[in-house]
Amino acid sequence: MNYPKKVTIGEITVRDGFQHEEHFIPTEAKLWILEQLILAGFKYIEVTNLGNPRGMPQFRDADALFKGIRNSKKVKDKLQDVVLTAITIREKAIERAIQARQEGFGPDRILLMVSTSESHHVRNSGLSLADYWKMSEEWIPKAHDAGILVNGTVSTIWGCPIEGPTEMSKAIEFTKHWFDIGADDVEHADHDGSASPDRVYKYYSMLLDAIPTPEKHIAHFHTTRGWGLANVLAALQAGMTNFESTMGGIGGQPANFIDGYPVAGTGKYYYDDPNIVGLVTTEDMIVMMDEMGIDTQVNVDKVLDIGRMVEKIIGRRLRSEAIRNGRIPKELTGR
């Protein structure tokens, strides 16, 4: 098998992982996790969503979280090498990111998002694709002027929970357009576990043939149907070097029920059981890559310790097998 010997992992538990939790995760817990991720060696971390917290109350502490991590004595000296990201789907969120940046605590990078499926895109953003592209063209230069990097995400690459099958080549066109209008990197998202390993390999092979800059592309997989790590392997074989994941494989569609009452979220869930969805598990992916001889640039044992604490914070058993069974021993113990 041919695969890269070094990869970069973006850890997105505190944003994408927790947005699907149906109870508010305390700010202190989120801050602890962010600090520990940085101490473990992660250089790309999603912190929060700067959209209106009325619909997504999990993010009502966005400013406090950014201020907390910026002022943390534990990691302050390491932040110059870390990129902290906030999700900013619409104009007001981008404006909020720019204002926070100007005040000295805002994100280093923001994320904008399109879906190749028009129905899914409108559900997520409230705009047509044409209007969203126009909005992005206007706001990307403003973000850059404020010293903020911009990620353009492409979703529904392998299928849409509303419309069904999608055409993968459309996502290549969308990726080119993101770069044409100034995006610094592009995330390629299997947002709901629709991707199968054969089509993952085909897509990323097509992508890297069309735009052969793997450092500018990010692979994002869900493991709703259990294919997450198989998709990671397929992407590695295609030449991808940047991946995203969450502790315990949590995450998914923003919760529509928080602490005993319904909220807007992004509407009705796309799946029957919200407890069995989620992203690729950070712990399992890193242990697997480490066993394959791939340098993940993070402390594997510390990652497992963080995973165990995340289970305590959330209050239930999560998907990671590695935190139960540990790493494969590298040498004989003598026992």
Residue pairs with C-beta under 8 A, 6 or more apart in sequence:
1 237
2 237
3 233
3 236
3 237
3 292
3 294
4 214
4 236
4 239
4 240
4 241
4 294
5 293
5 294
5 295
6 241
6 294
6 295
6 297
7 236
7 241
7 242
7 243
7 289
7 294
7 295
7 296
7 297
8 43
8 44
8 241
8 242
8 243
8 297
9 42
9 44
9 242
9 243
9 244
9 245
9 282
9 285
9 286
9 296
9 297
9 298
10 42
10 44
10 45
10 46
10 85
10 218
10 242
10 243
10 244
10 245
11 37
11 42
11 44
11 45
11 46
11 244
11 245
11 246
11 247
11 282
12 45
12 46
12 244
12 245
12 246
12 251
12 279
13 33
13 37
13 246
13 247
13 248
13 250
13 251
13 282
13 310
14 30
14 33
14 34
14 45
14 46
14 47
14 48
14 65
15 46
15 47
15 48
15 49
15 85
15 86
15 87
16 46
16 244
16 246
16 251
16 252
16 279
17 246
17 247
17 248
17 250
17 251
17 278
17 279
18 25
18 30
18 58
18 250
18 251
19 49
19 56
19 58
19 59
19 251
19 252
19 253
19 254
19 255
20 250
20 251
20 252
20 253
20 254
20 255
20 274
20 277
20 278
21 58
21 250
21 255
21 314
22 255
22 257
22 258
22 259
22 274
23 258
23 259
24 57
24 58
24 60
24 258
24 259
25 58
25 313
25 314
27 61
27 64
27 65
27 68
29 313
30 61
30 65
31 65
31 68
31 69
31 72
32 309
33 247
33 306
33 309
33 310
33 313
34 45
34 47
34 65
34 68
34 69
34 72
34 75
35 69
35 72
35 74
35 75
36 302
36 305
36 306
36 309
37 45
37 306
38 45
38 75
38 78
38 79
38 82
39 74
39 75
39 78
39 302
40 298
40 299
40 302
40 303
40 306
41 297
41 298
41 299
41 302
42 82
42 298
43 81
43 82
43 83
43 297
44 82
44 83
44 85
45 82
45 83
45 84
45 85
46 85
46 86
46 87
46 111
47 62
47 65
47 66
47 69
47 84
47 85
47 86
47 107
48 59
48 61
48 62
48 65
48 66
48 86
48 87
49 56
49 58
49 59
49 62
49 86
49 87
49 88
49 89
49 93
50 59
50 62
50 86
50 87
50 88
50 93
50 94
50 96
50 97
50 100
50 107
50 110
51 59
51 87
51 88
51 89
51 90
51 92
51 93
52 92
52 93
53 59
53 60
53 62
54 263
54 264
55 254
55 263
55 264
55 265
55 266
56 254
56 255
56 263
56 264
56 265
57 258
57 259
57 263
58 254
58 255
58 258
62 86
63 100
63 105
66 84
66 86
66 100
66 105
66 106
66 107
67 105
69 75
69 79
69 84
70 76
70 79
70 104
70 105
75 82
82 108
83 108
83 109
83 149
84 107
84 108
84 109
85 107
85 108
85 109
85 110
85 111
85 151
86 93
86 97
86 106
86 107
86 109
86 110
86 111
87 93
87 110
87 111
87 113
88 94
88 96
88 97
88 110
88 111
88 112
89 112
89 113
89 124
89 125
90 125
90 126
90 127
90 135
91 135
91 139
93 110
94 110
94 112
94 139
94 142
94 143
97 106
97 107
97 110
97 143
97 146
97 148
98 106
98 142
98 143
98 146
98 148
99 106
100 106
100 107
101 107
101 146
101 147
101 148
102 146
106 148
107 148
108 148
108 149
109 148
109 149
109 150
109 151
109 184
110 143
110 148
110 149
110 150
110 151
111 150
111 151
111 153
111 187
112 136
112 139
112 140
112 150
112 151
112 152
112 153
112 183
113 124
113 125
113 152
113 153
113 155
114 121
114 125
114 129
114 132
114 133
114 136
114 152
114 153
114 154
114 155
114 174
114 178
115 121
115 124
115 129
115 154
115 155
115 156
115 160
116 154
116 155
116 156
116 157
116 160
116 166
116 167
116 170
116 171
116 174
117 156
117 160
117 162
117 163
117 166
118 128
118 129
118 163
119 160
119 162
119 163
120 155
120 156
120 160
120 161
120 162
120 163
121 127
121 128
121 129
121 132
121 155
121 156
122 128
123 162
123 266
123 267
124 155
124 266
125 132
127 135
133 177
133 181
136 152
136 181
137 181
137 182
140 150
140 181
140 182
140 183
141 182
143 149
143 150
144 150
144 182
149 184
149 185
150 182
150 183
150 184
151 183
151 184
151 185
151 186
151 187
151 218
152 175
152 178
152 179
152 181
152 183
152 185
152 186
152 187
153 186
153 187
153 188
153 189
153 220
154 171
154 174
154 175
154 178
154 186
154 187
154 188
154 189
155 189
155 191
156 163
156 166
156 191
156 194
157 166
157 168
157 171
157 188
157 189
157 190
157 195
157 203
158 166
158 168
158 190
158 194
158 195
158 196
158 199
158 200
158 203
159 165
159 166
159 192
159 194
159 195
160 166
160 194
161 192
161 194
161 270
161 271
162 270
168 199
168 202
168 203
168 206
169 206
171 188
171 203
171 207
172 206
172 207
172 210
172 211
175 186
175 188
175 207
175 210
175 211
175 217
176 210
176 211
178 186
179 186
179 211
179 216
184 216
185 215
185 216
185 217
185 218
185 242
186 216
186 217
186 218
187 217
187 218
187 220
187 244
188 203
188 204
188 207
188 217
188 218
188 219
188 220
189 220
190 200
190 220
190 221
190 222
190 231
191 220
191 222
192 222
192 224
192 252
192 253
192 270
192 271
192 277
193 221
193 222
193 223
193 224
193 225
193 227
193 228
193 277
195 203
195 221
195 227
195 231
196 227
196 231
197 227
197 230
197 231
197 233
197 234
198 234
200 221
200 231
200 234
200 235
200 238
201 234
201 235
201 237
201 238
203 238
204 217
204 219
204 234
204 235
204 238
204 239
204 240
205 238
205 239
207 217
207 238
208 214
208 217
208 238
208 239
208 240
211 217
214 239
214 240
214 241
214 242
215 241
215 242
217 240
217 242
218 242
218 243
218 244
219 231
219 232
219 235
219 240
219 242
219 243
219 244
220 243
220 244
220 279
221 227
221 228
221 231
221 232
221 235
221 243
221 279
221 280
222 228
222 251
222 252
222 277
222 278
222 279
222 280
223 229
223 249
223 278
223 279
223 280
223 281
223 319
224 252
224 271
224 276
224 277
224 278
228 249
228 279
228 280
228 281
228 285
229 280
229 281
229 284
229 285
229 288
231 280
232 243
232 280
232 285
232 288
235 243
236 294
243 280
243 285
244 279
244 280
245 279
245 280
245 281
245 282
245 285
246 278
246 279
246 280
246 281
246 282
247 281
247 282
247 283
247 306
247 307
247 310
247 318
247 320
248 278
248 281
248 282
248 283
248 307
248 310
248 311
248 314
248 318
248 319
248 320
248 323
249 278
249 279
249 280
249 281
249 282
249 284
249 318
249 319
249 320
250 278
250 279
250 310
250 314
250 318
250 319
251 277
251 278
251 279
252 271
252 274
252 277
252 278
252 279
253 265
253 266
253 269
253 270
253 274
253 277
254 265
254 266
255 263
255 265
255 274
256 262
256 263
256 264
256 265
256 266
256 267
256 268
256 269
257 263
257 265
271 277
278 319
281 318
281 319
281 320
281 321
281 322
282 303
282 307
282 320
283 303
283 304
283 307
283 320
283 322
283 323
284 319
284 320
284 321
284 322
286 296
286 298
286 300
286 303
286 322
287 300
287 304
287 322
287 327
287 328
289 296
290 296
290 300
290 327
291 327
291 328
300 327
301 327
304 322
304 323
304 326
304 327
307 318
307 320
307 322
307 323
308 323
310 318
311 317
311 318
311 323
